[in-house]
Amino acid sequence: MDISSRIYVAGHRGLVGSAILKNLKNKGFQNLITRARSELDLTDTLAVKEFFESEKPEFVFLAAAKVGGIVANNTYRADFLHENLMIQNNVINQSYCNGVKKLLFLGSTCIYPKNCPQPMKEDYLLTDVLEYTNEPYAIAKIAGIKMCENYNLQYGTNFISVMPTNLYGPNDNFDLEKSHVLPALIRKMHLGKALEDKNFDELRMDFNRLPIEGVDGKAAEEQILASLQKYGVHRASDGAVSIEIWGSGKPMREFLWSEDMADACVFIMENRNFKEMYPHDIKEIRNTHINIGTGEDISITDLAHLVRDKVSFNGELYFNNEKPDGTLRKLTDVSKLNSLGWKHTVELHEGVEQMYNWYTNQ
């Protein structure tokens, strides 16, 4: 890629795409192509075809996807499978049809088996069954990896797949029904702090920013409190506030600052090609994707206490063992990425503080 290359960032308004777009702009790339979903529905095959034929991007970052936390993944199973397959099929195929020089497909470490050996190496893909709660999403992402891999083998394209670990950062999803664990913890504890401070103005401002199931800041106090309680922010009769957290708190999770992830993606796009991803003396070419992560993890319990400290919430944390834990540990092996010359720079305690500051300033 050079400064004048035509670069399409699919999904530029999401957590991943917005970080990639920011990174490219900071590095001086000037010919960036974006489309909001209202302008281009990537599940619409004809619309995607017309877009590629008209815009002729040279490089593509495929960061668009239907994403969500454990509740959303387990509830909207068909939607997660269908929409992600449609997005991938359309963008990858049209990239081939229109001569895109290089494409970077972003997946997720949920592609690895439920009981995967730790840390998870790229070679562990498809060696055992998947975690049930996000199986449809994982299958879609595995299909994306294999689509890139096999277009490369059959058509000589240069499509690379990367698998980021759990991401967090600016433009994250703080919807309590659909968010991942870290933004959910930050928002719930922010609301819990406002509740224990009896700061109803802050509660109303937060609900106006992001209503919960249609309840905004103009709603009656009783409605707001009921919405908070439904999502695990409880106020007792004596005024004490507690936060419910799904599961035992024992699962270990790895978290990567989204802007670090973006830097890794741009680094790979600029410095690696598909043909460099495997030994040339093997007959079966597979598992050419690259993990992106920190190689470090933390328990959900310790994460919750870290967030509580950064938010200055003083209430009780309650772990609901009747709710699912998901996979007990998901730690990426990032030796392949590190060997290419890239390593993360933002540690979790720094990132949580930056993310909370970002959220409260929106």
N, C-alpha and C positions, 0 to 999 in steps of 0.2 A: 504494500500500500504506500502511496505517496500523498502529499498534501492535497492534490487535486483529484484523487480517486473518487469515483462515485460509490459512496458507502451507504447501504440501507440498513438501518437498525430497526428490526421488527420488534414491536413491544416497547417502544421508547418511553412510555409513560409509567411503566412498572418499576419495581424495585431494581431489577436486573438491567433492563434496557436503559433506564434513566442514568444509571451509574456508568454504563458503557458510553452513552452519548456524551456525558459530561467529560469523561476521560479523553475521548476523541477530540472534543472541542478544546480542552486544555492543551492537547498536543499539537494543535494547529490545523487539524483536518478541516477543510472548508466546504467540501461538497457532500454534505450529509443529507440523506433522504429519510424522511419519517412520514408516517401516516397514523392518525388516530383511528380507533376502531370505527368511529362514526364515518370516517372517510374511506376506510378499506376494511372489510370483513374478511379476515384471512381464512375463514372456513368456506368462503364462496370461491369455488374453483375458477369460474369465469372471470370474476373480478380480479383475482390474483394474477391470472394469465394476462389480462389487459394491462395491469399495473406494471408487470415485468417487461412486457413488450414496449410499453411507453417510456418507462424510466431507465431501463437498461442498467441496473446497478452492476458494478464490477465486483464488489465485495458485500457480503451479507452476514450480519450478526442475527441469528434466529433466537431472540430472547422472548418472543411472544408465546404465551401459554396460559391455559386455565389452571390456576394454582389455588391452594388453600391448606388449612391445617387438617388435623386428624378428623374433626367433626365433618367438615365439608367433603373431604375425600371419601369418607365412609357413607355419607348421605347421598351425594350426587355422583355415584359411581359410573353410571352410563355416560353422564355429561363429561366427566373428566376423561374418560377413554375416547369418546367420539370426537369431542372438540379438539383435543390435543392431536389426535391422529390426522384430522382434517387440516389443521394448521400446518403441521409438519409435511404432510404429503404435498400440499399445494406449494409451499415455499421451496422445499427441496427440489421438487420436480421442475418447477419453473426456473429455478436457479440453473439446473442442468440445461433446460431447453433454451435458455437465453444466454448461455456462455459465461455465467458468473465465474470469475477467476478463483475465488476462494470463499467458502462459507464456514461459519462457526456455529454449530448447533449446541445449545445449552440444555442439559438434562438435569439430573438430580441423583444424589447418592441413594435414593430409595430404590434404585434399580438393582441393588445388591440383595442377596438372600436374607431372610429374616434372621437366621442364625449364622450369619456370615462370620468367618474367622476375623479377628481384629488385630491390627488395623486392616481395613478393606483394600485389597490390591485390585487393580483393574482386571486381573486374570480370574477373579472370583465371580464375575458376571455369569449368570445362568448355571450356577453349580448347585442350586437348591431352590426350595420354594420361597416365594416373596411374602412379606408382611401383608396380612389380609386387608387391613384397613385402607391401605393405599395401593393395592395391587393394580387397579385399572390405570392409575396415573403412571405407575412404574412400567407397566406393559407398554403404554404409549411411548414413554421415553426410551425404552429398550428398542422399540420399533424404529424410532428416530436414529438411534446409533447405527442400527443395522442397515437402515436406508442409506445413510451417509457412506458407510463402509462399502456397501455393495454397488452403489452408483460409482464410487471410486474404482472398484475392481472391474466393473463392466464397461464404464464409459470414460474412465480416466479423469474424472473430476477431482477436485482438491477440497473435499469437504471434511472438516475436523469436528469431532465431538468432545465436549468437556463436561465433566460432572461436578458441579460445585456442591459443597456441603451446605448445611443450613445457613442461609444468608440473613442479614439484618442491616438496616441502615435507612437513610433518607428515602422517602416515598414508599416505605413499607406499608403493609395492609394492617390497619388497626381495628378492623371490623371484628367484634368479639365472636361472631358466629363463624367467620371464615379465616381468621388470622392464625399465623403460626405462634408457637409458644412464647417467643421473646417479645414481640410487639403486644401480644395479649397480656403478658405479665406487666409490661410497662404501663399500658393503659389502665388495667384494673387497679394497679397500685396508685397510679395518679388519681383515679377516681376515689379510691379508698382514702387517700390522704386528704382530698378535698372534703370528703364526708366526715372524717374525724376532726378536721379543722372547722367544721360547720360552715364551709365556704360554698354556699349554694350557687353563688354567682359563677364560680369556676365550673361547677357541675353543669349548669345550664349552658355555658359557653362551649364546653366539651360536647354536650349532646347536640348543640347547634352545628358544630363542626362536623360531627359524624353521628347522626341519629342511630339509635339502637332499635331495630325492628320498627321503624317509623316513629318512634318516640323522640322528639327533639326538645330543645331547651325551653320551649314555650309550654310544654305539658305541665300538668299539675304535679306538685311535689310527690304525691303518692304514686303516680305513674312512673316517675323517674326512679324512685326508690324500688319499685317493683321490678323495673328493668335491670337495675343494678343487682338485685337479689337473684334474679334468674341467671345472671352470668357470674355469680359467685362473689359479689361484693355485698357483705352482710353488715347491717348495723343492729346491734342488740338494743334492748330497752334501756340499758344503762349508758348507751352512747358508744360502747366499744365497737370497733370495726374489725372484721376479719375478712380474709381473702381465701376463697376456695380454689385449689389447684388440682387439676385432673391427675389421677394416678398416685403412685406411691412416692414419687420424687426420686426414686432410685435410678431410673434410666440415665445413661450418660449421653450427652450430645455435644457435637462440635459446632462452633459458630464462626462465620467469616464475615467481616465487614464488607458490605456490598461494593464499596469503592476499591478495596483490595481485589475483590473478584474481578471487577471491570479491568483493572490494570493487568491482571493475569491473562484475561481474554485478549486484550489488545496486544500484549506481549507475544502470545502464542500466534495470533493472526499475522503479526509482523515477522516472526522468526522461525516458524515451523511449517512444514508441508506434510501432507498425508504420507508420502513415500518415505519419510524419515521416521515414521511411527512404528515400524516393525522390521525385524531382521529379513534380509532379502533371500535367505536360504531356506525359508519355511514354505510349505505347500498350502497350509491353511492359515489365512490371515484373519485374525479376529482380535477383539479386545484392544483396539487401537485408540480408544478414548483416553482422556487424561483427567484424573481427579484434580479438583481445585479445592484446597482447604488449608488448615493450619497444622494438622497433625496433632492437635491438642483438644481434649474434651473436658466437660464439667457435668456434674450431676444436676438434675432439674432442681433438687433441693438447694444446692449451693448457688445455682443461677438465680433462684427466687430470692435468696437472701442478698445476693449481689444487687439485684434490681431494687429490693426494699431499701438498701443502704443509699443507693443513688437517688431514689425518689424521696427519701426521708419519711417513709411510711412507718408508723410505729405499731400498727395492729398485728393481730395473729395471722399466721399462715396455716391453712388447713388443707392437708393432702387427702383427697377423696379416693380411697383405695378401691371403690366400686367402679370407678371409671378406668378405661383402658390405659395401659402404659405405652403400648406400641413396642417397637424393638428395644431391647434393653441397652444395647450399645451400638453406636454408629460412628466409628472413627475412621477417617480416610487415611490411606497410605499415600503420602504426597511425595514419595521419593522420586517418581518419574518427573513430576513438575519441578521439584527442587534441582534435579540433575540438568534441567534445561536452563537454569539460571534465575529462577524466580522464587521469592519467598514473601509471605505476608508481612505487613508492617504494623497493623493496628491490633493491639491486644484487647481481649474481651472487656476488661474493666474500663478501658479508654472508650471503646466503641459504645458500650451501654450508656455512658455519660453523654457522649456526643449525640446518640440517638434520642435520649430523653430531652436534651436541650432542643433538638430539632423539632420533636413532637410538641413541646410546650410553646414553641415560637411560631407554630403554624396558625 
